[in-house]
């Protein structure tokens, strides 16, 4: 058995792993190939960019170091990889879908998370297109509702004054900010444009940390129901 020389000194990049992996998933996994595939997928997806992240067989098989841990020879290692992927999909850790590109069926693997399920649903709805990038050949093209639709759906009826404010906001803030601010308003029962606008102004002045904003912790929630935002909350 080869010995591990230890983690290097200095700064080492860490990979975030969801808590349920240790409390729920890990006790269930009884196959080494499945465990290795699952951990590698979590590591690989963490280092990718964009909202809709997916893996293909090549993302695993092209990594010679990873594959060497599945088998000394290429053929048995590939067989172990495919078996590990199959087990991870069957267990529900990964979600897979097949699309035909260039007259060839290709499999795409998503983490079974809220975003992964959203991605699979979008693909099933036909909301995708070839990307032109051979490494990541598909991209999702979900149509986002404009701010007027979001407001009427989640906040209330439009008035001429509100419509003018929404037009200005669409020019001033990114679509992602608008959607997130509306979501926060709904979650905090603050269905008023003034509340949404206060959040947007704060992000613009202080910066918006995407990872922190998307968290659901009690601390994050209190940030938007206390202080300058408290007047907008319905108690």
N, C-alpha and C positions, 0 to 999 in steps of 0.2 A: 504494500500500500504506500502510495506517495504521501509524503508529509507536507502539510501546509506551513509555509514559512511565516505566516502571520500577516495581519493588515499593516500596510505601510504607515510610516509616520507622516504627520502633517494632515492637511485637510483631505478627507475622503468623502466622496459623494454618497449619500444615503438614498435608499429607495423606500418610498412610503408603501406600506402594505396594509390593506383594510383590516381592522380589528377582527371582524367575523372570520377571516382566514384562520386565525389561531383558535378561536373559541368554537367554531362550527365546522369549518371545512377541513382543516388539518386532521382532526380525529377520524374523519371519514376516509381519507385517502390511504389506500392500502397497497398502492403500486408505485414503485420507484420512478418509473418513466413518467407516470402521470404527475407525480410530485415535482419532478424536474421541469416538465413542460409548463406546469402551472406557475411555478416560481419564475421561470424565464419569461413567460408571457407578462406577468406583473411588472417585472423589471423593464422589459422592452417597451411596453405601453407607457410606462411612467416617463420614459425619455423621448416620447414622440410629441409632436406639436399638433394643435388643432382640437376641435371638439369631437369629431368623429374619427376615432383611432381604431385601426384594425391590423391584423397580422395575416400573413400568408405562410404557406409551408416553407417557402424560401427564407423567410425571416428567421426560422429556426435552423434549417438545414445548411444555410450558407455560413453559419458560425461554427468554424472547425473546432474551436475549444469546447463549445457546448456539446457538439455532436460526439466528440471523443469521450465524453462522460456517459454516453448512451450505448457505446459499443466500440470495440477496437477496430472493427472493419466497417466500411461504409455501408454495405448492404444491411447487416443486422442493426446498425445504428439508425438507419432510415426507417426500418421496420418498427423499431422501438419508439421512434418519434411519432410515427403515424398512429401507433397503438396508444401512446400517451395522449395525443390530441383527441382521439376517439373517446377515450375514457373521460377526459376533461369535459368534452361536449355532452356525453351521456350523463355525467354527474350534474351538469348545469353550471359549471364554473365558466366555461366558454360557450358562446353562441356561434353557430356557423351558418353560412348561407352560400349558395352556389350561383354564379352568374356565368354566362357564356360571353367570352371576349375573344375576338379573332378566331371564331369557330372552335373555341376550346373552353371546356367547363373549368372554372377556377373556384376554389374555396376561399372564403374570407372569414376570419375569426375575430369576434368581438368579446370583450369582457362582459359577463352577465351583470351589468350595472344598469342604472337608470339610463345613462347615455348610450350604453351598448344596446339595450332593448329599443331605445328610440331610433338608433341607427338601423337596426334590423327591420323595424317597422317601416322606416322610410324607404329602404331598398325594396321591400315587398310591395310598397305603394308605387314603385317605379320612379322614385325621386332620386335618381342617380344618373351619372353620365361618365363616359370614359374621360380620364384626366389628361391623357397624353404622356403621363409619366410611367414608364415601364415598371418601375419599382413599386409604385403605389397607383395602380391603374384605374381606380374609380374614385369619384368624389361625389358627395351627396349634395343635392341642390334643393333642399327643402325651402319652400317659399315661406318667408316670415310675414306675419301680419304686420301691416303698418301701424303706426302709433294710434291712429284714429280707431282702428279696429280693436286694438288692445284696450284703449280707454273705454270704449262703449261696452266691451265684453266684461271688463273687470272693475271699472270705476263707476261709470254712470253715463247718462245721456250727454251728448255734446251741446254746447251753447256756442254762439258766434265768438264770444270772448275766449272760451277754452280752445276752440278750433284754431284761432290765431296763435295762442300760446303753444299748441302742439306743433304747428308748422315751424315756429321758431326753434322749438326743441329738436325737431328732426334734422335741422340744418346745423345745430350747435353740438349735439351729442351723438356718439356712436349708437347704432341700433342695439348692440349688446347692453349698453348702459341703460337705455330706455326700457328694455324688456326686464332687466334685473330690478330696476327701481320700482316698476309697476308690481313685480312679484313681491318685493319686500312690503310695499304698501298694502297689498291684499293680505299677506300673512299677518300683518300687524293691525288689521282691521282699520286702516287709515285710508279710506277710499276717497281721497281728495287730491287734485292735481298739485295743490300747494305742498303737500307732503312729498310727492314724487319729485317735484322741482327742487325741494330742499335737499334731498339726497343727491340729485344730479349736481347741484351747485357745490355741495361738499366734496364730492369726488373730483370735480373740476379744480377746486382750490387746493385740496390736500392730496390728491392722487387716489387711485383706486387699486387696491391689492386684490386681484381676481381670486386668488385662492382663499383669502380671508373672507371676501364678500360672499363666496359661494358656500361657506360653512354654515351649519345649522346650529352652532353651539348657543347656549343661553347668553354667553357674553356678547356674541355677535348680534343677537336679537336685541339685547338691551341697548346697544349702541344707537338703535333707530327708534326706540320708544322712550328715551330719556333725553333730557337737555333740550336742545333746540327743536327736536321733533315732537316733544311730548304734547304740544298744543294741538297736533293734528290727529291724535289717537282718540278713537271712540271708546269710552270706558263703560 
